[in-house]
Amino acid sequence: MIRKKFMNEEISGKLLYKNKLPVSCSLCQIGCLNKCGHIIPELILRWTRKKSGKDNFFFYPIQPEFFDALKELIDDNNGFGLAVSDLLKYKMLCDCCEQKLSDYEKHFTDKYFKRYYRGHEVGELDDSTYLLIISIAWRVLISTKIMVGQEALSKISLPFEKDIEDILYLNKFPGGDFKYGPDVSYFTVEDLKEFFARKKMSTGDIDYSIEQNICAHHIFDKKLPKNHNRMSLFEIPVVYLKLGRYYFVINYYNYFDDIDFVIDRKKIDDNFNLFKFTLNEDLLSFINFMGNNRVHGIENYKFKAISFTMRTKNR
């Protein structure tokens, strides 16, 4: 069945509030906006599309508000993802700030992305990659201000957005110490394939997909009575990214404190809060939770039923 190809403007026109687009640089606040930039960096998009052997991306929104906004187009396309030549972009950064973030992007692409997709071995990620990933998370967070149905999420995300903004622009960490900066944790497609090989399950087409989401929720104390057990004053935002080979979770540094589920990760960088996950069933179910109950390529897997909002606070 032939799928219709959509223009980027058709998608963005339904997802972005044109009257809320930034008028100056979103990072330094004063620089002029000269050109459009992607939320997911262009080099990453270029390499995933090139190595997938496909001419298009297939845009399928996991956020309910985006799905509703695009429902007519999706229905007209027989329920398939929307074939697009490019992903969302708009004017968000001045040339100077764009160049600063582009340096992180080039380092990651040259040292990891290109080497992996050319069949070479790649090592663990480094501190420059940490800065790239929090910069992408920041772009995802700031974009809630201009996206349909994301008004409440934009307010919830603002403190996290500002913490990352200080790191990127001022080289200043919350509390003046990098250990209080956001955590970036990741695992790879190879980890996932190895996990599912033991279960004799197919992983589908997972090597080249790109996903982004913000999952915001309250934290509750499992030991306290219902209706009196909320520990968080506001919902806590967590950013989930799938960038080709890599799965990332970006969260406040103490998000995994006192958890009742099993998350096994190892700190791999002395300068920043960069961690490597060890894949297990709890983590896989957590990633499903982060992706609004959808993980591309393994949708038929029976995920564990876990309450990821609960904590057992030690007293």
Buried (B, 14 or more C-beta within 10 A) or exposed (E): EEEEEBEBEEBBEBBBEEEEEBEBBBBBEEBEBEEBBBBBBBBBBEBBBEBBEEEBBBBBBBBEBBBBBBEEBBEEBEEEBBBBEBBBBBBBBBBEBBEBBBEBBBBBBEBBBBBBBEEEEBEEBBBBBBBBBBBBBBBBBBBBBBBBBBEEBBEBBBEBBEBBBBBBBEEEBBEEEBEBBBBBBBBBBEBBBEBBEEEEEEBBEBBBBBBBBBBBBEBBBBEEEEEEBEBEEEBBBBBBBBBBBBBBBBBBBEBBEBBEBEBEBEEBBEEBBBBBBEBBBBBBBBBBBBBBEEBBBBEEBEBEEBEBBBBEBEE
